Amino acid sequence: MNTPIILAIISLLAGGLMSFCWQVASSNRVYAPSFMLVDTLVFGLVATIIHFAQGHPFAMPPKMMIVASLGGLFGAISFFAIMLALRLGGEGSVIFPVTSLSVVVVVLLSFAIFREPITMTKLLGLGFASTAVVLLSR
């Protein structure tokens, strides 16, 4: 197995555990903005440690600062919406599969913006993913 796939699997596992932590927090009626702050502080601490461990100076073009800021904004909106959905009685076994359809947004944007090839295999994958989410959310 190649390194990018191994890293993707690590991300899959860590992302699933992260989402489960959100569900635990929501089931314990934690105030979402407080949870977001602690979550973000730890995220920032880990990023700082990695930055120093790699010995790389902070460097980012202004255009990418905007992209990073938008990513943070969208991430915060997503996180808050998920926490609120769970707090309002949504089931994690329904909410998380629905939010996993975000992969469809990424794939469609990749096709449109980066001109990645659209293959029948990719279209079937999107169809199967969407079908799986529909089946999981029932």
N, C-alpha and C positions, 0 to 999 in steps of 0.2 A: 504494500500500500504506500502511496506517495505522501510526502509531507503535507501538502495542502489538504488532502483528504483527512489525514490524521488530525490536523488543526481544526478542520470543519467539524469533526466528530467531538473534539474537546469543546468547541463552541456550542454545539448542540446540547451536550450534557450540562455545561455550565449555564446555558440559557434556560434549560428546563428547570434546573435547580433554582435559578434566580426567580423564575416565574412562580415556582412553588413557594418560595419565601414570601412573595407578594401575597399569595393566597393565604398563607399562615398569618401574615400581618393583618390582612383584611378580616379573616375569621376571628381575630382577637380585637377587632374594632380599633386598630391603631389609626391615628389621624394621618391620612395619606401625605400631606405636605411635610410632616415631621419625619415620616419614614423616608420620603424622597430626599430630604436633606442628609440623613445619615447615609443612605445608599450612595448619594452623590459624593459625599466626603470620602467614603472608602474608595470609590471609583477613582477620584482625584488622587488620593494617597497612593494607590497602586500605580497609576499612570506616572506619578512623580518618581516613585521607586524605580520603575522600569526605565524612565528617562535618565536618571542618574546612573543606574547600573550599566546602561549602554554608552554612557559618556557622550551623548550627542547634545549639542547646544540646541536650545529652543529656536526653531526656525519654521515659519509658516508664512506663505504669501498672503497678503490681505484678502485676496479672493477666496482662499481656502479658509480663512478665519470666518468669513461669512457662511461658507458651506458648513463648517464645524458648528457655528452658532445655530444655524437652521436645524442641523441634526440634533443638537441639544434641545432646542425648542420642541421639535416634533417628538423626540423621545420623552420629554416631560409631559406633553399632552397625552401621548400614548399611555404612559405609566399612570397618570392621574385618571384617565378614562377607565383603564382596567381596574384600578383600585376601587373606583366609584361603582363600577358595574358589579364587582364582587360584593361590595358593602351593601348594595341595594338588593342583594339576594341572588345575583347571577351565580350559576354553578361554574366552578373552574373547569370542569369537564366539557363545558359548552363555550365559555368565554375564551379560553386559551386556543382551542382549535380555530375559532373564528378569527382571532387576531393573528394566527399563523398564516392566514391568507395574505398577510402582508408580503409574502414571497411573490405573489402574483403581481403586486404593484411593482416590486423590484424588477422582476423579469420583463414586464411590459415596458418599463422605463429603459431597461437595458437594450431592448429591441429598438426602441424609438430613438434614444439619445446616442448610444454607443454603437448602433447599427450591428449588434450581435446577430448572428444568423438565426432565423426562425426555422426550426426543423419540425418534422412531424413528431419526432420523439419528444421534443420540448413541449409541443402543444398537447400531446397525450399526457405528459407529466402534469401540466397545469390542470387538465381536465380531471385526472385521477386525484390530484391534491384537492381540488374543489369538491369533488364527489365525496372524498374521505371526510372532509370537514362537515359537509351536510349530514353524512351518516353519523358522525361523532356527536353532532349537536342535537340530535333527536333523542 
